[in-house]
Amino acid sequence: MSGFKWAAIAAGCSLVAVIAAANMALLPPANAIVPAGDKLAHLLLVGGTAWLVNVSLYGRRLQVGRLRPMTGSVVVGVLIGVEEFSQLWLSARTFSWGDMAMNLIGVLLAAILAEWWLRWRLVEPITVPSDQPSSS
């Protein structure tokens, strides 16, 4: 298994641990540590996890009508959306459209950055040997 797959698994487990700790009210409010820290945490945790999953899947895509989103972004986006809406029924948590927006922005940025990174890392430049005549 590649290093990115292990990193994606670790990031997913870490995200689950952070969510579980937040659901049990074991974490201090992120806004008390950094201004807008809650929104920044949503963006970085969800986006970072989506980026690692996208890269570990080598940019695999789903076909959804005319759209072809990255599989990792869809999976992380759906799971985190379910988690965010579940907060409507948890007394220790509060649902927020702002948090949901930052989650989705993180997932979208992750797809863009993963696409860029995969192209940069996996595409080799095409070279034409100099001893072959050009076809002009």
Protein Blocks (a to p, Z undefined) as FASTA:
>chain_A
ZZklmmmmmmmmmmmmmmmmmmnopaccfklmpghklmmmmmmmmmmmmmmmmmmnnopa
cdehjbccdfklmmmmmmmmmmmmmmmmpmkbccdfklmmmmmmmmmmmmmmmmmmmmmm
mmccddddfkbccdZZ
